[in-house]
Amino acid sequence: MSNLNEYNRECLNELSGGCNGAIEYRESLSGTGTAIPRCDKHWYDALDRDEALRFRYPHNAPADFDPLYAGESWDGE
């Protein structure tokens, strides 16, 4: 995403330190559509965390998931 607002362009994660690269407004990974200012380093860190979460908690049930095994369902119903 391009720089949408020249005001208040501080990296959201600046307090954790280690900022590096350009600070740009980037789309939220949660799907809200909110633009969040992040430096390149923290953006790539967020992408890595998001990928790890999606791998650990996939949208679809794994091939070996058996709802009868423990009386559970994948979709929460």
DSSP file (Angstrom, degrees, kcal/mol; ACC not computed):
  #  RESIDUE AA STRUCTURE BP1 BP2  ACC     N-H-->O    O-->H-N    N-H-->O    O-->H-N    TCO  KAPPA ALPHA  PHI   PSI    X-CA   Y-CA   Z-CA
    1    1 A M              0   0    0      0, 0.0     2,-0.1     0, 0.0    24,-0.1   0.000 360.0 360.0 360.0 151.9    0.0    0.0    0.0
    2    2 A S        -     0   0    0      1,-0.1     2,-0.8    22,-0.1    23,-0.3  -0.349 360.0 -79.5 -83.5 169.9    1.2    3.5   -0.6
    3    3 A N        -     0   0    0      1,-0.2     3,-0.1    21,-0.1    -1,-0.1  -0.608  49.1-179.2 -71.2 110.2    1.7    6.1    2.1
    4    4 A L        +     0   0    0     -2,-0.8     2,-0.4     1,-0.3    -1,-0.2   0.776  66.7  23.1 -84.6 -27.8   -1.9    7.3    2.8
    5    5 A N        -     0   0    0      1,-0.1    -1,-0.3     2,-0.1    20,-0.0  -0.967  55.5-158.6-146.2 121.7   -1.2    9.9    5.4
    6    6 A E  S >  S+     0   0    0     -2,-0.4     3,-0.5    -3,-0.1     2,-0.3   0.633  75.5  85.6 -75.7 -12.9    2.0   11.7    6.0
    7    7 A Y  T 3  S+     0   0    0      1,-0.2     3,-0.1     2,-0.0    -2,-0.1  -0.645  96.9   7.3 -89.0 145.5    0.9   12.5    9.6
    8    8 A N  T 3  S+     0   0    0     -2,-0.3     2,-1.1     1,-0.2    -1,-0.2   0.876  74.3 161.3  58.0  42.6    1.5   10.0   12.4
    9    9 A R    <   +     0   0    0     -3,-0.5     2,-0.4     2,-0.0    -1,-0.2  -0.442  19.3 136.7 -94.7  61.2    3.6    7.7   10.4
   10   10 A E        -     0   0    0     -2,-1.1     2,-0.1    -3,-0.1    -3,-0.0  -0.873  63.9-100.9-104.1 140.5    5.3    5.9   13.3
   11   11 A C    >   -     0   0    0     -2,-0.4     3,-1.9     1,-0.2    27,-0.3  -0.353  23.3-133.4 -59.9 133.3    5.6    2.1   13.1
   12   12 A L  T 3  S+     0   0    0     25,-2.9     3,-0.3     1,-0.3    -1,-0.2   0.817 107.5  44.6 -56.2 -32.1    3.0    0.4   15.2
   13   13 A N  T >  S+     0   0    0     24,-0.2     3,-1.4     1,-0.2     4,-0.5   0.125  75.1 117.0-101.4  19.3    5.7   -1.8   16.7
   14   14 A E  G X   +     0   0    0     -3,-1.9     3,-1.2     1,-0.3     5,-0.2   0.805  69.3  61.9 -61.4 -29.3    8.3    0.9   17.3
   15   15 A L  G 3  S+     0   0    0     -3,-0.3    -1,-0.3     1,-0.3    -2,-0.1   0.763  97.3  58.1 -69.0 -23.3    8.2    0.3   21.1
   16   16 A S  G <  S-     0   0    0     -3,-1.4    -1,-0.3     1,-0.2    -2,-0.2   0.612 107.7-140.8 -79.8 -10.8    9.4   -3.3   20.6
   17   17 A G    <   +     0   0    0     -3,-1.2    -1,-0.2    -4,-0.5    -2,-0.1   0.014  68.8  93.6  80.2 172.4   12.5   -1.8   18.8
   18   18 A G        +     0   0    0      1,-0.2    -4,-0.1    -4,-0.1    -1,-0.1   0.625  49.4 171.5  81.2  14.4   14.3   -3.0   15.8
   19   19 A C        +     0   0    0     -5,-0.2     2,-0.3    22,-0.1    -1,-0.2  -0.278   4.8 169.6 -57.5 141.7   12.5   -0.9   13.2
   20   20 A N        +     0   0    0      2,-0.1    21,-2.2     0, 0.0    20,-0.3  -0.960  35.1  11.6-156.5 135.7   14.1   -1.0    9.8
   21   21 A G  S    S-     0   0    0     -2,-0.3     2,-0.1    19,-0.2    18,-0.0  -0.313  98.3 -20.8  92.8-176.0   13.1    0.1    6.4
   22   22 A A        -     0   0    0     17,-0.1     2,-0.6    -2,-0.1    18,-0.6  -0.384  56.1-133.2 -70.6 141.2   10.4    2.3    5.1
   23   23 A I  E     +A   39   0A   0     16,-0.2     2,-0.3    -2,-0.1    16,-0.3  -0.871  38.9 163.0 -95.6 120.0    7.3    3.0    7.2
   24   24 A E  E     -A   38   0A   0     14,-2.2    14,-2.5    -2,-0.6     2,-0.5  -0.926  45.4-102.5-133.5 156.9    4.2    2.5    5.1
   25   25 A Y  E     -A   37   0A   0     -2,-0.3     2,-0.3   -23,-0.3    10,-0.1  -0.718  46.8-175.7 -79.1 125.1    0.5    2.0    5.7
   26   26 A R  E     -A   36   0A   0     10,-2.7    10,-3.1    -2,-0.5     3,-0.1  -0.928  30.5 -96.4-127.0 148.7   -0.2   -1.6    5.1
   27   27 A E  E     -A   35   0A   0     -2,-0.3     8,-0.2     8,-0.2     7,-0.1  -0.332  45.9-103.8 -64.7 140.2   -3.5   -3.6    5.1
   28   28 A S    >   -     0   0    0      6,-1.9     3,-0.9     1,-0.1     5,-0.4  -0.372  18.8-141.2 -62.1 139.5   -4.3   -5.3    8.4
   29   29 A L  T 3  S+     0   0    0      1,-0.2    -1,-0.1     2,-0.1    -2,-0.1   0.583  95.0  73.1 -79.5  -9.5   -3.8   -9.1    8.2
   30   30 A S  T 3  S-     0   0    0      4,-0.1    -1,-0.2     1,-0.0    -2,-0.1   0.591 111.3-113.5 -80.2 -10.1   -6.9   -9.7   10.2
   31   31 A G  S <  S+     0   0    0     -3,-0.9    -2,-0.1     3,-0.1    -1,-0.0   0.555  83.4 120.3  92.1   7.4   -9.1   -8.8    7.3
   32   32 A T  S    S-     0   0    0      2,-0.1     3,-0.1     1,-0.1    -3,-0.1   0.719  74.6-128.4 -76.7 -20.1  -10.6   -5.6    8.8
   33   33 A G        +     0   0    0     -5,-0.4     2,-0.2     1,-0.3    -1,-0.1   0.469  56.6 148.5  84.7   1.7   -9.2   -3.5    6.0
   34   34 A T        -     0   0    0     -7,-0.1    -6,-1.9     1,-0.1     2,-0.5  -0.480  48.2-127.6 -70.3 136.3   -7.6   -1.1    8.4
   35   35 A A  E     -A   27   0A   0     -8,-0.2    -8,-0.2    -2,-0.2   -10,-0.1  -0.771  28.1-169.4 -87.1 125.2   -4.4    0.6    7.2
   36   36 A I  E     -A   26   0A   0    -10,-3.1   -10,-2.7    -2,-0.5     2,-0.5  -0.959  21.1-127.1-119.6 128.1   -1.6    0.1    9.8
   37   37 A P  E     +A   25   0A   0      0, 0.0   -25,-2.9     0, 0.0     2,-0.3  -0.623  42.7 158.3 -76.4 122.5    1.7    1.9    9.7
   38   38 A R  E     -A   24   0A   0    -14,-2.5   -14,-2.2    -2,-0.5     2,-0.1  -0.997  38.3-122.2-142.4 145.8    4.6   -0.6    9.9
   39   39 A C  E  >  -A   23   0A   0     -2,-0.3     4,-2.2   -16,-0.3   -16,-0.2  -0.352  40.6-100.3 -75.8 167.4    8.2   -0.5    8.9
   40   40 A D  H  > S+     0   0    0    -18,-0.6     4,-2.4   -20,-0.3     5,-0.2   0.909 120.9  51.3 -56.4 -45.1    9.5   -3.2    6.5
   41   41 A K  H  > S+     0   0    0    -21,-2.2     4,-2.1     1,-0.2    -1,-0.2   0.945 113.2  42.5 -61.3 -49.6   11.0   -5.3    9.2
   42   42 A H  H  > S+     0   0    0    -22,-0.2     4,-2.2     1,-0.2    -1,-0.2   0.796 111.3  57.0 -70.6 -26.7    7.9   -5.4   11.4
   43   43 A W  H  X S+     0   0    0     -4,-2.2     4,-2.2     2,-0.2    -1,-0.2   0.942 109.9  44.0 -65.3 -47.4    5.7   -6.0    8.3
   44   44 A Y  H  X S+     0   0    0     -4,-2.4     4,-2.1     2,-0.2    -2,-0.2   0.846 112.0  53.5 -68.8 -32.2    7.7   -9.1    7.4
   45   45 A D  H  X S+     0   0    0     -4,-2.1     4,-2.3    -5,-0.2    -1,-0.2   0.919 109.4  49.0 -62.8 -43.4    7.6  -10.2   11.0
   46   46 A A  H  X S+     0   0    0     -4,-2.2     4,-2.5     1,-0.2    -2,-0.2   0.886 109.6  51.7 -64.1 -39.6    3.8   -9.9   11.0
   47   47 A L  H  X S+     0   0    0     -4,-2.2     4,-2.4     2,-0.2    -1,-0.2   0.908 109.6  49.8 -63.0 -41.2    3.6  -11.8    7.7
   48   48 A D  H  X S+     0   0    0     -4,-2.1     4,-2.2     2,-0.2    -2,-0.2   0.917 112.0  47.4 -63.8 -43.4    5.7  -14.6    9.3
   49   49 A R  H  X S+     0   0    0     -4,-2.3     4,-2.5     2,-0.2    -2,-0.2   0.907 112.0  50.6 -62.7 -42.0    3.4  -14.7   12.4
   50   50 A D  H  X S+     0   0    0     -4,-2.5     4,-2.5     1,-0.2    -2,-0.2   0.914 110.3  49.1 -63.3 -43.4    0.3  -14.8   10.2
   51   51 A E  H  X S+     0   0    0     -4,-2.4     4,-1.9     1,-0.2    -1,-0.2   0.910 111.2  49.9 -62.5 -42.4    1.6  -17.6    8.1
   52   52 A A  H  X S+     0   0    0     -4,-2.2     4,-2.4     2,-0.2    -2,-0.2   0.903 111.7  48.5 -63.7 -41.3    2.5  -19.6   11.2
   53   53 A L  H  X S+     0   0    0     -4,-2.5     4,-2.9     1,-0.2    -2,-0.2   0.910 111.0  49.7 -65.7 -41.5   -1.0  -19.1   12.7
   54   54 A R  H  < S+     0   0    0     -4,-2.5    -1,-0.2     1,-0.2    -2,-0.2   0.830 112.4  48.4 -67.8 -30.3   -2.7  -20.1    9.5
   55   55 A F  H  < S+     0   0    0     -4,-1.9    -2,-0.2    -5,-0.2    -1,-0.2   0.906 116.0  43.1 -72.2 -42.2   -0.6  -23.2    9.3
   56   56 A R  H  < S+     0   0    0     -4,-2.4    -2,-0.2     1,-0.3    -3,-0.2   0.863 127.2  30.3 -72.4 -36.0   -1.3  -24.1   13.0
   57   57 A Y  S  < S-     0   0    0     -4,-2.9    -1,-0.3    -5,-0.2    -2,-0.1  -0.665  85.3-169.4-123.8  74.6   -5.0  -23.3   12.8
   58   58 A P        -     0   0    0      0, 0.0    -3,-0.1     0, 0.0    -4,-0.0  -0.210  28.3-127.1 -66.8 155.5   -6.1  -24.0    9.2
   59   59 A H  S    S+     0   0    0     -5,-0.1     2,-0.3     2,-0.1    -5,-0.0   0.894  94.9  51.2 -67.6 -40.5   -9.5  -22.9    7.9
   60   60 A N  S    S-     0   0    0      1,-0.1     3,-0.1    15,-0.0     0, 0.0  -0.706  98.9 -98.5-100.1 151.1  -10.3  -26.4    6.7
   61   61 A A        -     0   0    0     -2,-0.3    -1,-0.1     1,-0.1    -2,-0.1  -0.354  44.0-105.3 -64.6 143.3  -10.1  -29.6    8.7
   62   62 A P    >   -     0   0    0      0, 0.0     3,-1.9     0, 0.0    -1,-0.1  -0.275  32.4-107.3 -64.6 159.1   -6.9  -31.7    8.2
   63   63 A A  T 3  S+     0   0    0      1,-0.3    -2,-0.1    -3,-0.1     0, 0.0   0.805 119.1  50.7 -59.5 -31.3   -7.3  -34.9    6.2
   64   64 A D  T 3  S+     0   0    0      2,-0.0     2,-0.4     0, 0.0    -1,-0.3   0.312  79.6 123.0 -93.4  10.8   -6.9  -37.0    9.3
   65   65 A F    <   -     0   0    0     -3,-1.9     9,-0.1     2,-0.0    -4,-0.0  -0.587  39.7-172.0 -74.6 126.5   -9.6  -35.1   11.4
   66   66 A D    >>  -     0   0    0     -2,-0.4     3,-1.4     1,-0.1     4,-0.6  -0.940  14.1-163.5-122.0 107.4  -12.3  -37.5   12.5
   67   67 A P  H 3>>S+     0   0    0      0, 0.0     5,-0.7     0, 0.0     4,-0.6   0.732  90.7  58.3 -63.9 -20.2  -15.3  -35.8   14.2
   68   68 A L  H 345S+     0   0    0      3,-0.2     5,-0.1     1,-0.2    -2,-0.0   0.690  87.8  77.3 -80.8 -17.8  -16.4  -39.1   15.7
   69   69 A Y  H <45S+     0   0    0     -3,-1.4    -1,-0.2     1,-0.2    -4,-0.0   0.922 121.2   0.5 -60.8 -47.6  -13.1  -39.6   17.6
   70   70 A A  H  <5S-     0   0    0     -4,-0.6    -1,-0.2    -3,-0.2    -2,-0.2   0.215 102.6-104.1-127.3  13.9  -13.9  -37.2   20.4
   71   71 A G  T  <5S+     0   0    0     -4,-0.6     2,-0.3     1,-0.2    -3,-0.2   0.813  78.7 132.4  68.6  29.8  -17.3  -35.9   19.4
   72   72 A E      < -     0   0    0     -5,-0.7     2,-0.3    -6,-0.3    -1,-0.2  -0.726  45.4-145.2-111.1 161.1  -15.9  -32.6   18.2
   73   73 A S        -     0   0    0     -2,-0.3     3,-0.4     1,-0.1    -7,-0.0  -0.920  12.8-138.9-123.6 154.3  -16.6  -30.6   15.0
   74   74 A W  S    S+     0   0    0     -2,-0.3    -1,-0.1     1,-0.2    -2,-0.0   0.848 101.0  49.9 -78.4 -35.1  -14.2  -28.5   13.1
   75   75 A D  S    S-     0   0    0      1,-0.0    -1,-0.2   -14,-0.0   -15,-0.0   0.368 111.6-111.9 -90.9   6.0  -16.6  -25.7   12.3
   76   76 A G              0   0    0     -3,-0.4    -2,-0.1     1,-0.1    -1,-0.0   0.516 360.0 360.0  82.3   5.1  -17.8  -25.2   15.9
   77   77 A E              0   0    0     -5,-0.0    -1,-0.1     0, 0.0    -3,-0.1   0.438 360.0 360.0 -95.2 360.0  -21.3  -26.4   15.4
